Every structure is written in C-alpha cells, then in structure tokens.
Amino acid sequence: MLPHERSLVEELKDEPFALLGINSDGDAAKLAGILDKQQLSGFANWRHWVDGSTDGPIATRWNVHSWPTIFVLDRQGVIRYRDVRGKDLEAAVKAVLAEPAGASPAK
C-alpha cells in the first residue's frame, strides 16, 4: 500500500489533502526501518505516529481493531469512507475533494 499512498500524496500535494499514518508495532525504531525500506524515511511524505497496538489511545478512540484501517474524512472531519484501498481509496479522496467547501455530507 505504501507505494500507492506515496503516489497519491505526490499527486494531491497542491490540494487540501493530508495523509496520516498510525503504526501499531509499538516500536518507533521498527517503524523507522519500515519507512526507510519503503523510501519514506524522515517522514517527508506524510506524518506517522506509533500507537502501540490496537489497544493504543488512537486505535481505541477511532474503534480500530485491525490494521490497516483507512478512514477518508471530509473538510469538516466527518468520516465519509472506511477501509477503501487502491483505486477505491483514490476515488473516495477525489470525490471528497470535488465537493464544494462547506458542503454537507450526502445522506
């Protein structure tokens, strides 16, 4: 997933878009090794946090029970999509970005 996410971040760099990564390995050094291997070292592409596990504070608050879990939020912070990947993730992000600022989520 990381190469696709990297290309999505690059493609949308001029859009109001942010990708945030949460890692459950519980080991910041392990995360740094993974990111270095995927050419994401230095967190230059997007921000990453270590949450510890699915019992960590971020996973608990967001009701995450397994990884990867993906959320797409709109400008108001409303979760619009969950667990979309690949081209579906890209389509979801672009659909949200295409909405006018201040638009309410579709019912």
C-alpha positions as CSV (number, residue, x, y, z in Angstrom):
1,M,0.0,0.0,0.0
2,L,2.8,2.4,0.7
3,P,3.9,3.0,-2.9
4,H,0.3,3.8,-3.9
5,E,-0.1,6.1,-0.9
6,R,3.2,7.9,-1.8
7,S,2.0,8.5,-5.3
8,L,-1.4,9.8,-4.1
9,V,0.3,12.2,-1.7
10,E,2.5,13.5,-4.6
11,E,-0.4,13.8,-7.0
12,L,-2.5,15.7,-4.4
13,K,0.3,17.9,-3.0
14,D,-1.5,21.1,-4.1
15,E,-4.9,20.1,-2.8
16,P,-6.4,20.4,0.7
17,F,-5.4,16.8,1.4
18,A,-3.4,15.2,4.2
19,L,-2.4,11.5,4.8
20,L,-1.7,10.5,8.3
21,G,-0.2,7.1,9.3
22,I,-0.6,5.3,12.5
23,N,1.6,2.3,13.2
24,S,0.7,-0.4,15.8
25,D,4.0,-2.2,16.1
26,G,4.8,-0.4,19.3
27,D,8.4,0.2,18.3
28,A,9.4,3.6,16.8
29,A,12.7,2.1,15.6
30,K,10.9,-0.7,13.7
31,L,8.6,1.9,12.1
32,A,11.7,3.9,11.0
33,G,13.2,0.8,9.4
34,I,9.9,0.1,7.5
35,L,9.7,3.6,6.3
36,D,13.4,3.7,5.3
37,K,12.9,0.4,3.3
38,Q,9.9,2.0,1.5
39,Q,11.9,5.2,0.9
40,L,9.7,7.1,3.3
41,S,12.4,7.8,5.9
42,G,12.4,11.2,7.5
43,F,8.6,11.3,7.4
44,A,8.9,13.7,4.5
45,N,5.9,12.3,2.6
46,W,3.4,12.4,5.5
47,R,3.2,12.3,9.3
48,H,3.4,9.0,11.1
49,W,2.7,8.0,14.7
50,V,3.3,4.9,16.8
51,D,0.2,3.9,18.7
52,G,1.5,0.7,20.3
53,S,-1.3,-1.7,19.4
54,T,-5.0,-1.9,18.7
55,D,-5.3,-1.1,22.4
56,G,-3.4,2.2,22.0
57,P,-5.1,5.5,22.5
58,I,-5.6,6.3,18.8
59,A,-6.9,2.9,17.9
60,T,-9.2,2.9,20.9
61,R,-10.6,6.3,20.1
62,W,-11.2,5.5,16.4
63,N,-12.5,2.0,17.1
64,V,-9.7,0.3,15.2
65,H,-9.4,-3.5,15.8
66,S,-7.1,-4.4,13.0
67,W,-4.5,-2.9,10.6
68,P,-4.6,-1.4,8.1
69,T,-7.8,0.6,8.7
70,I,-8.3,3.5,6.4
71,F,-10.6,6.5,7.0
72,V,-11.3,9.2,4.5
73,L,-12.6,12.4,6.2
74,D,-14.1,15.4,4.6
75,R,-13.2,19.0,5.3
76,Q,-15.5,19.1,8.3
77,G,-13.8,16.0,9.8
78,V,-16.7,13.7,9.1
79,I,-15.8,10.1,8.2
80,R,-17.0,9.6,4.7
81,Y,-15.3,6.3,3.8
82,R,-13.7,3.4,5.7
83,D,-11.4,0.7,4.6
84,V,-11.1,1.7,1.0
85,R,-7.8,0.8,-0.8
86,G,-6.1,1.2,-4.1
87,K,-8.2,2.8,-6.8
88,D,-11.2,2.9,-4.5
89,L,-9.2,5.0,-2.0
90,E,-8.1,7.3,-4.8
91,A,-11.7,7.7,-6.0
92,A,-13.0,8.3,-2.5
93,V,-10.4,11.0,-1.8
94,K,-11.1,12.7,-5.2
95,A,-14.9,12.6,-4.6
96,V,-14.5,14.3,-1.3
97,L,-12.1,16.9,-2.7
98,A,-14.5,17.6,-5.5
99,E,-17.2,18.7,-3.1
100,P,-17.5,22.5,-2.5
101,A,-16.0,23.8,0.7
102,G,-18.7,23.8,3.4
103,A,-20.8,21.1,1.7
104,S,-22.7,18.7,4.0
105,P,-22.1,15.0,3.5
106,A,-24.5,13.3,1.2
107,K,-27.2,11.5,3.1
